[in-house]
Amino acid sequence: MSEDDAEVIRALAELWNSGERRVERLAQYLDPAIRLESPLSSLSGEPYRGYAGVERWARDLDDQFSEWVITVEELSTVDDRVLTSGKINARGRASGLTLEFTAASVSHFTGDHRVARIHIYSDVEEALKAVGRASR
């Protein structure tokens, strides 16, 4: 993995954790044609696409959670993809319940180190299978 790609993932997590969710700030790290798949995508049946899709995804999360903090624990390269795993600490907007769970993502980058595609998994094992890695 290029250090530039790793820095993009870290910078995106840092922006998100700071509460910065405006696509104008995130766009420096995202390809305009980004395709984002997450567990929320299964509700609509299709991925979030482009900057408008990223904004919709952030709104969808904000509708459900008053807090969503990403802790990146591991970054590794699998072919031309970056596998990221870590923890999510969240607080339900309506319930106020706090949650902590593991999650993972597989990111594809453009030649200029912007995220072209990202698939977020609620199960680290699913992400590992997606990149052809055996269980830990």
N, C-alpha and C positions, 0 to 999 in steps of 0.2 A: 504494500500500500504506500502510496506516496504520502509523505508527511503533509503535503498540501491538502489531500483528501481527508486525512485524520483531523487536521485543523478546521476544516469546513464543518465536520460533524460536531466537534467541540464548540465551535463558534455558534452554530445553530442552537445547540442545547443551552449555551450561556444566554443567548438572546431570549430564548423561550422562557428560561427560568427567571429572567429579569422582568418578565411581564411584557416584553416587546414582541407583539404578534402582528404588527403592521407589515404587510407584504413589501412595502417600500424598503424596509430594513432587511427583511429576510431575502429579498430578491437578489442581492449581491452574491448569495450562495446557491441560488436555485436557477435552473434553466427555465426560460419562459414556458416551455412545453412540458414542464414537470408532470409526472404521473405519480400520485401518492395513493397507496393502498394501505388501509388499516382495518382493524376490527369494525370501525364505524362504516367502512365501505360496504360491508355485507348488508347493512340496513338498506342502502340505496341500490345495491346490486351492481355498482360500477365504481371505478376509482375516481378520486378527485383529480381534476386535470387543470394545468396551468395555474397562474397566480390566483385567479378567481377561485379555483378549487382549493388551494391552500388556505385562502381566507375563509371559505365555507367550512373546511375541516376545523380550523381554529375556533370558529363560532360554534360548531357542533360540540366540540370539547367544552368550551366555555359555558354552553347551555347546561351541560351535565355536571360540571365540576367547578368549584370556586377556586380550587388549587390543583396544579398539575406540575410537579417538579421532576425533572429528568436527571438521573445520575448515570453518566456514562462510566461503565466499569471496564469494558474490554472492547478493543478495536482490532480487527484482523482482516487481512486480504485473502480473498478466495477468487482466483483468476483476476477478473477486472472489477470485482465487486468488493465492497467493504461491509463486513459483518460487524455489527455493534450490538452489545448487550449491556444491560444495566437494570436499574430499579426505577420505578415510578412511585412517587408519593403523591396521593391525591386526596381531595376532600369533596364529597358529594355536595352539590349545590343545594338540593332540597333537604337531604337527610343530615348533612353535617358530618356524616361518618367518614373517618379517615381510612385510607387503604394504602397498602404497600404491596407491590407485586413486581415480578421480573418481566421484562419485555426485551425484544430484540428487533433489529431492523437489518435489511439488506439494501444497500444503496449502490446505484450505478452512477458514474460521473461522466461529464463531458470532458473534452480535451482541455478545457480551461478551468477544470476543477469545480464545476458547479453540479449540483445534484440533478440528474435527469430523471431518475426513477428511484422511488423508495417504497419498500414494502415493510410495514410495521407488523410484527407478530406479538400476540399476547403470550405466546408459548415459545421459549427459547429453542426447544427441541424442533419445533416446526421450522424455525429459521435455519437451524443446522441442517435439517433435511433438504430445505430449499437450495442450499449451496452444496449439497452432496457430502456433508461431513457426518461422521458417526457421532453417536451420543457421547457426552462427556463422561 
